[in-house]
């Protein structure tokens, strides 16, 4: 289980593979200076319930992974998480789409794009 530590005071535990996907989406949005809500359900061993935090580019954020191997990433899952993050409800951990093609390396700046713009922010 990896950890996401926010503002040095709050931490949440996620499976390393889930956390790797969240990292791609969160880093991409924060690089663009976008603030947004991030909500999730806690695991039973962490007391169940739900949690939510407002992510802002100026607040320190640490991703700590339990394992040393970088998990294979799913572009379809990243796209689903991005759609969630761009919604009015903010980023939520959504299930991984089934049958999605896996990729081993994803460049966050190439993933999060507004419709009609290039990755560098220009009009397509």
ZIFENGI-V735005 format. One record per backbone hydrogen bond with DSSP energy under -0.5 kcal/mol. CO is the residue of the C=O (numbers start at 0). NH is the residue of the N-H. Records with the same first field share a line. If there is no record, write none. Layout:
CO: NH, NH
This chain:
1: 13
2: 4, 63
3: 5, 11
4: 61
5: 8, 9
9: 5
11: 3
13: 1
14: 18
15: 19
16: 20
17: 21
18: 22
19: 23
20: 24
21: 25
22: 26
23: 27
24: 28
25: 29
26: 30
27: 31
28: 33
29: 32
35: 54
36: 90
37: 52
38: 92
39: 50
42: 45, 47
43: 46
48: 41
50: 39
52: 37, 54
54: 35
55: 58
59: 6
61: 4, 63
63: 2
72: 74, 102
73: 77
74: 78
75: 79
76: 80
77: 81
78: 82
79: 83
80: 84
81: 85
83: 86
86: 89
90: 38
91: 93
96: 99
100: 74, 75
102: 72
105: 107
106: 109, 110
107: 110, 111
110: 112
113: 116
115: 123
117: 120
121: 117
